[in-house]
Amino acid sequence: MSKKLFKKIVIGMFLFVLALLLIQLAYYVKIQLEKQSNHEKVIQYVTNDLSYATDSLELEADYINNWLESGHFTNADTGRLYERASLIYMQLGENMTYYRYLGYALYYLEQSSEKDYTVNIYLDLANFHYNNYAFEDAKKMIVAAQNVESFYKIKTIQIKSYAYRMLGIMAINDGEYDKAEEYLLESQEIVTQDADAIYASAYVAINDTWLARVYYEQGRLDEAQALIDKYTDSPFFTQDAYHEIMIRDMIIPYYQTNCFLTVAKEYDLGQDYIHLQKENSSSVINDFVAFCEETGYEKCALNTLLTIQDKYPIENPEMTAQLYEELNVLYNSLFEKQNKDYANIISSQVNDSKSSMRESIRINNTNKRKTKLFITGLFLIIMMTFTFILVIMNNRYDGLTMLFTRKIFNKDLNRLKRAMNTYAIIMIDIDDFKKINDTYGHPEGDKVLQRLGHIMANEAKSDTKAYRYGGEEFVFMLGKNTAEKANNLAERIRQAMEMQIWDFASDIVITISVGVSSGSGQTDVLKQADDNLYYSKHHGKNQVTST
């Protein structure tokens, strides 16, 4: 193979690999630029207020899902979008989807360095468990949130305020009212740091509602009533503001605390439950129960009635019967609701399974295409590498004997000359090789060449290299450490060749003529060895001549 062709092949391989790397780099840069561009869009998007019209929410959910499917995002931004989608599904009343998307959000946020939003997901889960009276599970979520990031280190003011509010709510549940007040006042103070934010007024109202609950539990009824009265005509109770988050976080706790306060004040006056029914308490309680049934908070209504029954016992039989009737209605309502939730869970799981299967098939087909492309590319690279190796081998090693080529010999010889060290050359020629080819054929002649190459290869060491010089001529080159052993080596090779048995002619003896010379620097050791070989050839053959 010519040097020119070899260079073309090497350059071609280099350009091919470079092209692959550039394509991969371009794709990576494109994705990173898209992620950066989408980051700004995501931040702007998730900070906008939700529209609470059902049609708008459904369109927004579709928009997020399509965006997630077609775009590239950081893990943090993917988590933010899933969290936003979960809020939408909450407003739509699709509870199973809401919690599934919360799980998606949590997965991606935990893969990112975005701690604040990860904490926010755990807070939402804690809030969910609390409102379902699974208090131990709520505590576990709070602990999980604190393991992600200490609450005092939270940078996002809205999330930090939310975190301290949840600590206050959990302290109320544990009966630690002083600590609850401390947490809620801290949450309130945090909100003032971002007083102009859209959420600020809502958070103040939510915190005040829970502070009212704390004051009620501490017996500070007038302070509790003052906070309740503060929001009597609040816009948060208008139809436009009736969305799930405010119902959960403020309106239900507000009405519940108002019920407790009303009953407590009238009970302290010594009035019985019949009087309460005719006057204020019964109306407040009935309205609260009806609202809970309307919004799906039957558990809260049931808990409220049981608390009132336990804390403010009713002695009148007629009113006791009415209370039990209301409790029975709530029990039946909860039972029916549980059945519906169970049916929804089953349907949701079936639909999720179908969706997961479709997604799995899509991913599988995509992976198959990628695998095919990868295998094809890998095959091409392997073939080109193999071709490259063959070119190198062809350039460096003789294809028949696997000894070094004459080209390598010339390079090594020049290197030794420049080193100015002593070295030795052994020139070898197969005697009457043309006659072997003519008599037995070229395939048998190749066997003779290969046999000699094998014998020489066995003698080759780090400082003793064997070459095929051309045709039936071979060369040993010995460095300064082995040069003095050149004659001995030459004689061993001659004897070994003479003793070979050939399967194509068992009675034939094939010999070699050898010329040996040593020297250093610019001494023409090669010519001297070649002259000595010439002498051996013309003075009887099968002999070693050295100088």
N, C-alpha and C positions, 0 to 999 in steps of 0.2 A: 504494500500500500504506500502511495506516495505521501511525502510530507505535506504537500498542498491539500490533498484530500483529507488527510488526518486533521489538519487545522480547520477545515470546513466543518467536519463532523463535530469537533469539540466546540467550535463557535456556535453551531446550530443547537447543540444540546444546552449550552449556556444560555442562549437567547430563549429557548423554550422554557427552561426552568425560571428564568427571569420574568418571562411573560406570565407564568402561573403565579409567581409571587406578587407581581404588580396587580394582577386581576384580584387576587385575594386582598391585597392592601387597599385597592380602590373600593372593594366591597365593604371592607372594615371601616374605612374612612366615611363612606356613604352612610353606613349605619350609625356611626358615632355622631355625624352631623345631623342626621334625622333625630336621634335621641336628644341632642342638644336643642334642636328647634322645637321638638315636641315638649321638652321640659318647660319652656316658657309658656307654651299653650296650655299645658296641663295645670300649671300653677294658677294661671289666669282663670281657667275653667272651673277648678274646684273651689275657688274663692267666691264665685258668683252665687247668688241666692238661687235656691230651687224654685221652680214654678210648681204650685201644688194642684194645678188642673190635671186631671187624669190623662187626657189626650197628650198634653205636653210632657208629662212624666214618661209615658210609654215611648214617645218619640225620642226623648232624651236617653232612655235605657237602650234603645236600638242604636242610637248614635254612639254611645260609649262602647257597646259590644262590637260594633263594626270597626270602630277606631282601634280597639285592642287587637282585633283580628288582623288588621291590615298594616298597622304601624309598628315602629320599633321604639321601645321606651326603656328607661332605666328601671331597675326593680322597684325603686321608691315611687316613681311615677305610675308604674303599673299598679302598685298597691293603692295609691291615691285614687286612681280611676275605679278600681274595684270597690273601694270604700264608698265612693260617690254613688256608684251603681247600687250598692247595698242600701243606701239611704232612700234611693228612688223606689226600690222594691218594698221597702218598709212602708212608704207612703201609699203604695199600691195595694198593701195588705197581703203581699206574697211573702209570708214569713219564712218559709223554707228556703226560698231563693235569697231572701235577705241574709240569712245566717250562712248559707253556702258562699255567697259573695264576700261576707265578712271573713270567712275562712280563706278565700283566695287572697283577699287583701292582706291578711295576716301573714300568709306564706311569703308573699313577695316583699313585704316590708321587713320581715325578719331576715331576708337575704340581703337587705340593703343596710346602709349606715343611718337611715332615717329613723331615729329612735322615737321622736315625738309622736309621729303618726302610728307607730307600732303600739305605743302606750295607749293612744286613743282607741285603738281597736279593742284592747283588753278592757278599757274602761266601759266601752259599749257593751261588751259581753258581761261584765260585772253588773251593769245597769239592768240588762236583760234578766239575769239570774235573780237579782234583787226583786224586780217586779213580778217574778214568778215564785217568790218566796223560797227560792233555793239559796239560802243565805250562805251556806258553807261553800257552794260553788262560786258565789259572788266574791267571797273572801279570797278564794284561790286565784281568781282573775286579777284581783287587786295586787296580790303578792306577785303574780306573773308580770304585771305592769311595772311594779317597783324593781323587779329583777332586770327588766330592760333598761330602766333609767330611774334614778332617784328623782322624786317629784320636784324637789327644789331646783334640779338642774334643767328642767324642761324649759325650752326657749320659747315655744309658741304659747302666747299668753292665753288664748282660748282653751288650749288643751291643759295648760297648767291649772287654770281656774277650775276646769272640769275635774281634774285629778283630786284637788283638795275638797271639792264638793262631794265627790264619791267617798272620800275618807270620812267626811262629816256624816253622810247618810249611813255608812256602815257603823259609825260610832253610836248613832241614834239607835240602831238595831241592837247594839250590845249594851244599851243603857248607860253609856258613858257620855252624858249630856254636856258636861263641861268641855270635854275634849271635842265633841261635835260642834259646839258653839265656836270654839277656837278655830277649827278647820274651816267652817263656813264663813267666818269673818275674814280668814286669810284668803279664801276664794274670792270674797267680795272685794278685798283690797287689790288683789291681782287684776280683777276686771277694770278697776279704775285706771290702770296703766295703759289701757287701750279703750278709753271711754267713748271715743268717736266711732268705734267699729260697729258694724251692722248688728252683730250678735250681742253687744254689750248690755243693752236694755233688757233683753230676754234673760241673760245670765243673772243680772241683778234681781230680776223678779223671781227666778228659780231659787236663788240663794235665800231671798227674803221668805219665800214660802217654807223652805226647810228650817230656817231660823224660827219661824212661827211655831213649827212642830216642836223644836227644842224648848222654846219658852213654855209651850203647853205642858210638855212632859215635866218641866221643872216647877210647874205651878205658877208661872209668871203669866197668868191669863190675860191681863190687860195689855202687856207688851205683845203677846201673841195676837190678840185681837186687833191691835193697832196695825200690825203688818198685814193681817188679812183684809182689814178695811182699806188699806192703801191701794189694793188692786180690785176693789169692788166693781168699778166701771172700766177696768183695763181693756185695751184693745186686744190683748191676748186671748180674751174670752169670746171675741166676735167670730163669726163663721169663717171669715177669711183667714184668721189666724189658727183655725182648728187643723192643725196637722199633727202627725203622730208624735213627733219629738216633743212638742209643747204639751200635748196631752199627757204623755208619759212623765215628763220631767217637772211640769208645773201644775197643770190643771187638776189632774187626779190628786196629787199631794195637797193641793190647795183646798179642794172640796172635802177631802178626808179630814184635814186639820180643822176646817170650819165645822164639820159635824161634831168632832170631839169637843171643840170649844163651846158650841151651842149647848150640847147635852150637859157638859160639865157645869156651865154657869147656871142652867136651870135646875140641875140636880142639887147644886149647892144651896139653892133657894128652898129646897125641900119639896118641890112639886113632883107629883107622880107622873107616870108615863102617859096616862089618859090626858092630863092637862098638856103635856108636851105635844101630844098628837094634835090637840085642838089649836095649839098656839104655834110655836116656832120650830121646835126640834124635829117633829115628825115630818114637816114639810121639807126641811133641809135634808134629812136622812133619805126620804123617799126620792127626792130629786137626785141625790148623789147615787143611789142604787140604780135608778133609771139610766143615769148617764153612764155608769159603769157597764150596764148591760148593753147599752148602745155602742160603746167603744171597745168592748171586749175585755174589760177589767173586772170581771165577775169575782175573781179571787180577792181583789182589793175590797170590793163591797162586802163579801163574805167575812173577810178578816175584820173589817170595820164594825159590822154588826156583832160579831162574836166578842170583840174587845169591849164594845158598849155594854153588851149583856153581862160580861164578866166584871167590868169596873163600875157600872152603874146598874145594879140589879133592879128588876121591875117586879113589884109585888102584886100588881093588878093582874088577875087571871086573863081578862079579856085582852089586855095589851100583850101579855106573854104569848097568848095563842096567835096574835097577829104577827109578833116577831118571829115565832117559829114558822109561820106560813111564809114570811118573806125569806127566811133562811132556806126553807124547803125549795122555794122557787129558784133561789140561787144555786143550790146543790144540783137541781135538775138541769139548770142552764149550763153549769160547768160540765156535767156529765155529757150533755149533748155536744157541747163545744169540744170536749176531749175526743168524742167519736169522730167529729168532723176533722179535727186536727190529725187524728190517726189515719183517716181516709186520705187527707191531703198529703201526709207523709208518704203513704204507699204510692199515690199517684205521682208525687214528686220524684220518688226513687225510680219508678218505672220510666218516667220521662228523662230523668237524669241518666239512667242506664242507656236509653236509646240515643240520647245526645252524646254520651261518652263513647258509645260504640261507633257512631258516625265520625266523631272526632278521632277515635282510635284508627278507624279505617283510613281517614284522610291522612293522618300522620304516618301510618304504615305505608301508604302509597307514595307519600313524599319521601320517606326514608328509602324506599326501594329505588326511586329515581336517583336519589343522592348516592345510594350504594353503587348503582350501575355506573354513574359518572365517576365515582371514586375508583371503582375497580378498573374502568377504562383508562382513567388517568394514571393509576398505579401501574397498569400493564404497559402503558406507553413509556412511563419512566423506567420501569424494569427493563424493557426491551432496549431503550436507548442506553441505559447503564450497561447492559450486557454487551451491546454493540461497542460501547466505549471501552469496556474491558477487553473485548476481543481485539480492538484496534491496538490497545496498549500491549496486549500479549503478543500480537503479531509483530509489533514494532520492537519488542524487547526480547522475545523468545522465539527460537526456531520451532516452527510448527511440527516438524517430524521428530526431532530428538529432544525438544524442550530445553536445550541448552541456550545460553545467551547468544544473540546474533552478532554478526560482524560489526554492525553499527555500534552496539554496546561495547564491544571489544575496543574499537577505536577511541571511544570516549574514555574508557577506563585506562587505556594506554597513555593517552595524553595527560590524564590526571597523575599517573605515576611518574611520568617524565617531569612534570612541573614540581612534584614533591621532592625530586632530587634524591630519592631513596633507592637502595638496591632492589631490583626485582628480577624475575626470571620468566622466560617464555619457552614453552614446549610446543613445537609445531608437529602435528601428526598427519600422516597421509596413509590411506588404506592402499596396500599394495595390490596392483592389478585389478583395481575396482571395475574398470571398463569391461574386463574379461568376465567378471562375475555377472554384470548386467547383461552382457551379450549372451552368456551361456545359460543363465538361470532366469533371466528376466528382471525387469526393474522392480517389481514387488519384492523379490527376494533380495535385490540390492538395497532396497529401503530397510529391510530387516537387519542387514549388516550395519547400516548407518545407525539405526536405532539401538542395536546392541552395543556398539561402541559408545554411543551417547549415554547409555545406561551405566556402562562401566565408568565413564568419566564423571558422571553425576555422583556416583557413590564416593568418589575421591574428592569431590568439591567441598570446600570449607569456606569460612568467612574470608580467609586470606588467600584462598586458592579457588579461582573461578575457571569454569569450563565454558568454551564457546564453540559453535560451529562456524568455521571461518568461511566456508564456501565449498559446495560439491562434497568431495570425500575428504576435505581437509578440516582438521580440528585444532584447537589451541587451548593450552592451559596458561593462565597468567598467575604467577605466584608473587605475593608481596614480600616486604623486607623480612617478615618473620618466618617465611617458609621457602624463600628463594634458594637457600642452600640445600634444600631437599629435592630440588628439581630432578636431578639425575635418578635418584631412587624412585621417585614417582613415575618418571618416564619408563623406567625398566619394568615397574609393576604393571603399567598399562600394556606395555608390549607383551609381557608374559600372559597376562589375563586374556588378551585378544587371541593369542596363539593357541590357547587351551580351549577356546570355545568350540562347541559341537553344534552343527547346523542341521536342522531337520530337512532342508531341501537337498543336502548332499552330505551324508554322514562321514564320508572319507576325505572331505576337503578341509584344508587348513588355511585360514585367512590370517594374514599378518599385516603389520603396520611398520612404516618407517618413521623414525622420530628424530627431530633436531632440537637441541637444547642450547640456550644461551642465557647469560645473565649480565647485568650491568646497571648503570644508573644515569640520571641526567639526560643529556642529549645523545648518549651512545645508542646507536641503532641496533638495539637488542633484537628487534623483530627480524631485521635482515640477516643478522648473524644466525638466528635460529632457523630461518628459511634456508640459508646456505648450508647449514648442517643437515637439514632435512634432505636437501638436494644430494648431498654427499651420501647419506644413508640409502637413498633411492638408487643411486648409480654405483654403489659398491656392495651389492648383494642383498639389499632390502632387509626387512625384519631385524632392524638393529637401531641402536640409539647412538647418535653422534652429538658431542657437546663440546663447548669451548668456554 
